[in-house]
Amino acid sequence: MGKNNYTFRYINNVPINDNKEAPNVNFLECIAEEVKGKTTTKKVFTWITSHKITNNNVYELMLGGRARWKIENETFNTLKNQGYQFEHNFGHGKKNLHTIFAMTMMLAFLVDQIQEAACGLFQAAMESQETRRDFWELLRSFFRVYLISDWDDLFNSIVHGPKNAELIANSA
């Protein structure tokens, strides 16, 4: 914990709300006083969990809750601000169309994340650009200009230039 100070309060097996049929949960509150340099910041975090909270696991539960929040926050930030247009497409249509848009966008994000983690050619293409935004803009422009039939051709053309790939101009 270092210079940081954490104060915990918790209660197990309490209803989530005042509805008679509300499920019981375990509630954790953490008051964090965290030191960065000469500055101390005080923050309050709260979570509910199905894990029984004890003095032995409260710190680990807090770390897990904060890590999960960080992952979710960064993911939604990416989906909203890095070209996926998460908030702009999902009030349109009737019945389930907005859900289909959201699921399709999440699937595209999943494919991108897998490629970024596991595909060397994708990584090389991304690294060939100054910023991630430049990479995604260039990628979009290739889809506007060429008919893309092969991922290898697409990424090779980004890394080495379009003349080094077998891309077909989009005449439409």
GROMACS elastic network, one bead per residue, 0.5 to 0.9 nm:
[ bonds ]
;  ai    aj funct       b0    kb
    1     4     6  0.55376   500
    1     5     6  0.69847   500
    1     6     6  0.82166   500
    2     5     6  0.79963   500
    2    35     6  0.89530   500
    3    33     6  0.87532   500
    3    34     6  0.71728   500
    3    35     6  0.61640   500
    3    36     6  0.89012   500
    4    32     6  0.73197   500
    4    33     6  0.56822   500
    4    35     6  0.57123   500
    4    36     6  0.89833   500
    4    40     6  0.85631   500
    5    31     6  0.82002   500
    5    32     6  0.59316   500
    5    33     6  0.50677   500
    5    34     6  0.64575   500
    5    35     6  0.86096   500
    6    30     6  0.64614   500
    6    31     6  0.56789   500
    6    33     6  0.63137   500
    6    34     6  0.82738   500
    6    59     6  0.85281   500
    7    29     6  0.81884   500
    7    30     6  0.56475   500
    7    31     6  0.50899   500
    7    32     6  0.65760   500
    7    33     6  0.85636   500
    8    28     6  0.71685   500
    8    29     6  0.56808   500
    8    31     6  0.64812   500
    8    32     6  0.87507   500
    8    58     6  0.75272   500
    8    59     6  0.84138   500
    9    27     6  0.83529   500
    9    28     6  0.59960   500
    9    29     6  0.51660   500
    9    30     6  0.65977   500
    9    31     6  0.85888   500
   10    26     6  0.74243   500
   10    27     6  0.54651   500
   10    29     6  0.60963   500
   10    30     6  0.86629   500
   10    53     6  0.70440   500
   10    54     6  0.83387   500
   10    58     6  0.84986   500
   11    14     6  0.71732   500
   11    25     6  0.87599   500
   11    26     6  0.58511   500
   11    27     6  0.53841   500
   11    28     6  0.67854   500
   11    53     6  0.74817   500
   12    24     6  0.83286   500
   12    25     6  0.65520   500
   12    27     6  0.62787   500
   12    28     6  0.86037   500
   12    50     6  0.89419   500
   12    51     6  0.88320   500
   12    52     6  0.64401   500
   12    53     6  0.66043   500
   12    54     6  0.89511   500
   13    23     6  0.89543   500
   13    24     6  0.51961   500
   13    25     6  0.51433   500
   13    26     6  0.53320   500
   13    27     6  0.82087   500
   13    50     6  0.87698   500
   13    52     6  0.82489   500
   14    17     6  0.86135   500
   14    23     6  0.81014   500
   14    25     6  0.54260   500
   14    26     6  0.63732   500
   14    27     6  0.77585   500
   15    18     6  0.69366   500
   15    19     6  0.81358   500
   15    20     6  0.86403   500
   15    21     6  0.86509   500
   15    22     6  0.57109   500
   15    23     6  0.55666   500
   15    25     6  0.60684   500
   15    26     6  0.85900   500
   16    19     6  0.83063   500
   16    22     6  0.59899   500
   16    23     6  0.60902   500
   16    24     6  0.58372   500
   16    25     6  0.60657   500
   16    26     6  0.86015   500
   16    27     6  0.87776   500
   16    48     6  0.84608   500
   17    20     6  0.84147   500
   17    22     6  0.60796   500
   17    23     6  0.81906   500
   17    24     6  0.87424   500
   18    21     6  0.84745   500
   18    22     6  0.69879   500
   19    22     6  0.51745   500
   19    23     6  0.88943   500
   20    23     6  0.88382   500
   24    50     6  0.84478   500
   25    48     6  0.62806   500
   25    49     6  0.60130   500
   25    50     6  0.57457   500
   25    51     6  0.84376   500
   25    52     6  0.88289   500
   26    47     6  0.83337   500
   26    48     6  0.54802   500
   26    49     6  0.52273   500
   26    50     6  0.59951   500
   26    51     6  0.69277   500
   26    52     6  0.64882   500
   26    53     6  0.68787   500
   27    46     6  0.73869   500
   27    47     6  0.59141   500
   27    49     6  0.65098   500
   27    50     6  0.89100   500
   27    53     6  0.80703   500
   28    45     6  0.82351   500
   28    46     6  0.55775   500
   28    47     6  0.52639   500
   28    48     6  0.62166   500
   28    49     6  0.79671   500
   28    53     6  0.76661   500
   28    58     6  0.80367   500
   28    61     6  0.86116   500
   28    62     6  0.80756   500
   29    44     6  0.71844   500
   29    45     6  0.57414   500
   29    47     6  0.66011   500
   29    48     6  0.89157   500
   29    62     6  0.85873   500
   30    43     6  0.81686   500
   30    44     6  0.57387   500
   30    45     6  0.51356   500
   30    46     6  0.62729   500
   30    47     6  0.87589   500
   30    62     6  0.72648   500
   31    42     6  0.70561   500
   31    43     6  0.58604   500
   31    45     6  0.64649   500
   31    46     6  0.87984   500
   32    41     6  0.78382   500
   32    42     6  0.55600   500
   32    43     6  0.52020   500
   32    44     6  0.61889   500
   32    45     6  0.77831   500
   33    40     6  0.63233   500
   33    41     6  0.55386   500
   33    43     6  0.65900   500
   33    44     6  0.89120   500
   34    39     6  0.82256   500
   34    40     6  0.54221   500
   34    41     6  0.53545   500
   34    42     6  0.65077   500
   34    43     6  0.81724   500
   35    38     6  0.69195   500
   35    39     6  0.57275   500
   35    41     6  0.65493   500
   36    39     6  0.53533   500
   36    40     6  0.63659   500
   36    41     6  0.81464   500
   37    40     6  0.80369   500
   45    62     6  0.85200   500
   45    65     6  0.89551   500
   45    66     6  0.83464   500
   46    62     6  0.87971   500
   46    65     6  0.87152   500
   47    62     6  0.83149   500
   47    65     6  0.70345   500
   48    51     6  0.87950   500
   49    52     6  0.77220   500
   49    53     6  0.84580   500
   49    61     6  0.89333   500
   50    53     6  0.88042   500
   51    61     6  0.86167   500
   52    57     6  0.86949   500
   53    56     6  0.81134   500
   53    57     6  0.63732   500
   53    58     6  0.59626   500
   53    61     6  0.79354   500
   54    57     6  0.54264   500
   54    58     6  0.58182   500
   55    58     6  0.55277   500
   55    59     6  0.80216   500
   56    59     6  0.75930   500
   56    60     6  0.84829   500
   57    60     6  0.53765   500
   57    61     6  0.61543   500
   57    62     6  0.86771   500
   58    61     6  0.51179   500
   58    62     6  0.62034   500
   58    63     6  0.87388   500
   59    62     6  0.50985   500
   59    63     6  0.63027   500
   59    64     6  0.86853   500
   60    63     6  0.50390   500
   60    64     6  0.61283   500
   60    65     6  0.85292   500
   61    64     6  0.50572   500
   61    65     6  0.60349   500
   61    66     6  0.85720   500
   62    65     6  0.50927   500
   62    66     6  0.61689   500
   62    67     6  0.85322   500
   63    66     6  0.52496   500
   63    67     6  0.60827   500
   63    68     6  0.85653   500
   64    67     6  0.50734   500
   64    68     6  0.60531   500
   64    69     6  0.85578   500
   65    68     6  0.51872   500
   65    69     6  0.62336   500
   65    70     6  0.86870   500
   66    69     6  0.50802   500
   66    70     6  0.61904   500
   66    71     6  0.87033   500
   67    70     6  0.50583   500
   67    71     6  0.62505   500
   67    72     6  0.86423   500
   68    71     6  0.51488   500
   68    72     6  0.61495   500
   68    73     6  0.84602   500
   69    72     6  0.51223   500
   69    73     6  0.58818   500
   69    74     6  0.84504   500
   70    73     6  0.51137   500
   70    74     6  0.60509   500
   70    75     6  0.84493   500
   71    74     6  0.52897   500
   71    75     6  0.60595   500
   71    76     6  0.86386   500
   72    75     6  0.50876   500
   72    76     6  0.61233   500
   72    77     6  0.83932   500
   73    76     6  0.53626   500
   73    77     6  0.59992   500
   73    78     6  0.85535   500
   74    77     6  0.50092   500
   74    78     6  0.61000   500
   74    79     6  0.86219   500
   75    78     6  0.51201   500
   75    79     6  0.62104   500
   75    80     6  0.86520   500
   76    80     6  0.60445   500
   76    81     6  0.83857   500
   76    86     6  0.81954   500
   77    80     6  0.52157   500
   77    81     6  0.58330   500
   77    82     6  0.76471   500
   78    81     6  0.52984   500
   78    83     6  0.78125   500
   78    84     6  0.76198   500
   78    86     6  0.89405   500
   79    82     6  0.60303   500
   79    83     6  0.69764   500
   79    84     6  0.50767   500
   79    85     6  0.64932   500
   79    86     6  0.53850   500
   79    87     6  0.83885   500
   79   105     6  0.84570   500
   79   106     6  0.84127   500
   79   109     6  0.78225   500
   80    83     6  0.71354   500
   80    84     6  0.62500   500
   80    85     6  0.53907   500
   80    87     6  0.62330   500
   80    88     6  0.85928   500
   81    84     6  0.71664   500
   81    85     6  0.69318   500
   81    86     6  0.81235   500
   82    85     6  0.76138   500
   82   132     6  0.85230   500
   82   133     6  0.70546   500
   82   136     6  0.85390   500
   83    86     6  0.83089   500
   83   133     6  0.81019   500
   83   136     6  0.76510   500
   83   137     6  0.87240   500
   84    87     6  0.87610   500
   84   105     6  0.67684   500
   84   106     6  0.88390   500
   84   108     6  0.86307   500
   84   109     6  0.78524   500
   85    88     6  0.55048   500
   85    89     6  0.69499   500
   85   105     6  0.86014   500
   86    89     6  0.65552   500
   86    90     6  0.74522   500
   86   102     6  0.72837   500
   86   105     6  0.74596   500
   86   106     6  0.89878   500
   87    90     6  0.63817   500
   87    91     6  0.84931   500
   88    91     6  0.76212   500
   88    92     6  0.89709   500
   89    92     6  0.63793   500
   89    98     6  0.70449   500
   89   101     6  0.68597   500
   89   102     6  0.78510   500
   90    93     6  0.82478   500
   90    97     6  0.79163   500
   90    99     6  0.71648   500
   90   100     6  0.88226   500
   90   101     6  0.65059   500
   90   102     6  0.66352   500
   91    94     6  0.89310   500
   91    97     6  0.86530   500
   91    98     6  0.59342   500
   92    97     6  0.70493   500
   92    98     6  0.59407   500
   93    96     6  0.75394   500
   93    97     6  0.53125   500
   93    98     6  0.63695   500
   94    97     6  0.59926   500
   94    98     6  0.77589   500
   95    98     6  0.77586   500
   95    99     6  0.86403   500
   96    99     6  0.52509   500
   96   100     6  0.63563   500
   96   101     6  0.88168   500
   97   100     6  0.50309   500
   97   101     6  0.62468   500
   97   102     6  0.86480   500
   98   101     6  0.50624   500
   98   102     6  0.62076   500
   98   103     6  0.86473   500
   99   102     6  0.50234   500
   99   103     6  0.60615   500
   99   104     6  0.84510   500
  100   103     6  0.51434   500
  100   104     6  0.60000   500
  100   105     6  0.84815   500
  101   104     6  0.51952   500
  101   105     6  0.61495   500
  101   106     6  0.86197   500
  102   105     6  0.51491   500
  102   106     6  0.61703   500
  102   107     6  0.86263   500
  103   107     6  0.60913   500
  103   108     6  0.86100   500
  104   107     6  0.50512   500
  104   108     6  0.62557   500
  104   109     6  0.86424   500
  105   108     6  0.50874   500
  105   109     6  0.62243   500
  105   110     6  0.86659   500
  106   110     6  0.61592   500
  106   111     6  0.86992   500
  107   110     6  0.50046   500
  107   111     6  0.62713   500
  107   112     6  0.86150   500
  108   111     6  0.51758   500
  108   112     6  0.62047   500
  108   113     6  0.86481   500
  109   112     6  0.50533   500
  109   113     6  0.61474   500
  109   114     6  0.86703   500
  110   113     6  0.50829   500
  110   114     6  0.62035   500
  110   115     6  0.85931   500
  111   114     6  0.51675   500
  111   115     6  0.61397   500
  111   116     6  0.85228   500
  112   115     6  0.51338   500
  112   116     6  0.60208   500
  112   117     6  0.85814   500
  113   116     6  0.50622   500
  113   117     6  0.61732   500
  113   118     6  0.85474   500
  114   117     6  0.51781   500
  114   118     6  0.59060   500
  114   119     6  0.76336   500
  115   118     6  0.52269   500
  115   120     6  0.81410   500
  115   121     6  0.87906   500
  115   122     6  0.62479   500
  115   123     6  0.77333   500
  116   119     6  0.61195   500
  116   120     6  0.80120   500
  116   122     6  0.62959   500
  116   123     6  0.58566   500
  116   126     6  0.84288   500
  117   120     6  0.83616   500
  117   122     6  0.89741   500
  117   123     6  0.79245   500
  118   122     6  0.83985   500
  118   123     6  0.82434   500
  119   122     6  0.52926   500
  119   123     6  0.62519   500
  119   124     6  0.87100   500
  120   124     6  0.60883   500
  120   125     6  0.85646   500
  121   124     6  0.50236   500
  121   125     6  0.61441   500
  121   126     6  0.85769   500
  121   152     6  0.73239   500
  121   155     6  0.61784   500
  121   156     6  0.71970   500
  121   159     6  0.83442   500
  122   125     6  0.50693   500
  122   126     6  0.61680   500
  122   127     6  0.85738   500
  122   151     6  0.88149   500
  122   152     6  0.85862   500
  122   155     6  0.60526   500
  122   156     6  0.87526   500
  123   126     6  0.50826   500
  123   127     6  0.60570   500
  123   128     6  0.85663   500
  124   127     6  0.50333   500
  124   128     6  0.61027   500
  124   155     6  0.79987   500
  124   156     6  0.87449   500
  124   158     6  0.88155   500
  124   159     6  0.66174   500
  125   128     6  0.51888   500
  125   129     6  0.72267   500
  125   135     6  0.75646   500
  125   155     6  0.56038   500
  125   156     6  0.72692   500
  125   157     6  0.85061   500
  125   158     6  0.56427   500
  125   159     6  0.50021   500
  125   160     6  0.88055   500
  126   129     6  0.58227   500
  126   130     6  0.84833   500
  126   131     6  0.81017   500
  126   132     6  0.67896   500
  126   134     6  0.87345   500
  126   135     6  0.56427   500
  126   136     6  0.83358   500
  126   155     6  0.87462   500
  126   158     6  0.84826   500
  126   159     6  0.83409   500
  127   130     6  0.72234   500
  127   131     6  0.81161   500
  127   132     6  0.83555   500
  127   135     6  0.82162   500
  127   159     6  0.85770   500
  128   131     6  0.89019   500
  128   135     6  0.79397   500
  128   158     6  0.75736   500
  128   159     6  0.59827   500
  129   132     6  0.71495   500
  129   133     6  0.87054   500
  129   134     6  0.60740   500
  129   135     6  0.55403   500
  129   138     6  0.87232   500
  129   158     6  0.88334   500
  129   159     6  0.87552   500
  130   133     6  0.84586   500
  130   134     6  0.65434   500
  130   135     6  0.77117   500
  131   134     6  0.51252   500
  131   135     6  0.64278   500
  131   136     6  0.88668   500
  132   135     6  0.50067   500
  132   136     6  0.63048   500
  132   137     6  0.86055   500
  133   136     6  0.52022   500
  133   137     6  0.61000   500
  133   138     6  0.85211   500
  134   137     6  0.51345   500
  134   138     6  0.60574   500
  134   139     6  0.84910   500
  135   138     6  0.51768   500
  135   139     6  0.60839   500
  135   140     6  0.86352   500
  135   158     6  0.87295   500
  136   140     6  0.61277   500
  136   141     6  0.85640   500
  137   140     6  0.51273   500
  137   141     6  0.62026   500
  137   142     6  0.87707   500
  138   141     6  0.50118   500
  138   142     6  0.63250   500
  138   143     6  0.88523   500
  138   158     6  0.78541   500
  139   142     6  0.52477   500
  139   143     6  0.66397   500
  139   144     6  0.89457   500
  139   154     6  0.81879   500
  139   155     6  0.86168   500
  139   158     6  0.78113   500
  140   143     6  0.51967   500
  140   144     6  0.64380   500
  140   145     6  0.88839   500
  141   145     6  0.62141   500
  141   146     6  0.84266   500
  142   145     6  0.51795   500
  142   146     6  0.56374   500
  142   147     6  0.82398   500
  142   148     6  0.79832   500
  142   154     6  0.76780   500
  142   158     6  0.86232   500
  143   146     6  0.54907   500
  143   147     6  0.65741   500
  143   148     6  0.66185   500
  143   154     6  0.89589   500
  143   170     6  0.85364   500
  144   147     6  0.79542   500
  144   170     6  0.72970   500
  145   168     6  0.86269   500
  145   169     6  0.60253   500
  145   170     6  0.53914   500
  145   171     6  0.81726   500
  146   167     6  0.61962   500
  146   168     6  0.54508   500
  146   171     6  0.83145   500
  147   167     6  0.66784   500
  147   168     6  0.54114   500
  147   169     6  0.61056   500
  147   170     6  0.53054   500
  147   171     6  0.88555   500
  148   151     6  0.74031   500
  148   153     6  0.77967   500
  148   154     6  0.67066   500
  148   167     6  0.65400   500
  148   168     6  0.73101   500
  148   170     6  0.89594   500
  149   153     6  0.78781   500
  149   154     6  0.82976   500
  149   167     6  0.78408   500
  149   168     6  0.86673   500
  150   153     6  0.53605   500
  150   154     6  0.64309   500
  150   155     6  0.89048   500
  150   166     6  0.88648   500
  150   167     6  0.86508   500
  151   155     6  0.61638   500
  151   156     6  0.83690   500
  152   155     6  0.53197   500
  152   156     6  0.58486   500
  152   157     6  0.83140   500
  152   165     6  0.85061   500
  153   156     6  0.51124   500
  153   157     6  0.58981   500
  153   158     6  0.85818   500
  153   162     6  0.84162   500
  153   164     6  0.82410   500
  153   165     6  0.51214   500
  153   166     6  0.63213   500
  153   167     6  0.69180   500
  154   157     6  0.52365   500
  154   158     6  0.64490   500
  154   159     6  0.88803   500
  154   162     6  0.81435   500
  154   165     6  0.74019   500
  154   166     6  0.87681   500
  154   167     6  0.76860   500
  155   158     6  0.50660   500
  155   159     6  0.62507   500
  155   160     6  0.85086   500
  155   165     6  0.89592   500
  156   159     6  0.50608   500
  156   160     6  0.57057   500
  156   161     6  0.71565   500
  156   162     6  0.77283   500
  156   164     6  0.71516   500
  156   165     6  0.64772   500
  157   160     6  0.52519   500
  157   163     6  0.70540   500
  157   164     6  0.60484   500
  157   165     6  0.54700   500
  157   166     6  0.85818   500
  157   167     6  0.83142   500
  158   161     6  0.54858   500
  158   162     6  0.68192   500
  159   162     6  0.86973   500
  160   163     6  0.79543   500
  160   164     6  0.62927   500
  160   165     6  0.84142   500
  161   164     6  0.58577   500
  161   165     6  0.75976   500
  162   165     6  0.54766   500
  162   166     6  0.78301   500
  162   167     6  0.71205   500
  163   166     6  0.75932   500
  163   167     6  0.82335   500
  164   167     6  0.89089   500
  168   171     6  0.88651   500
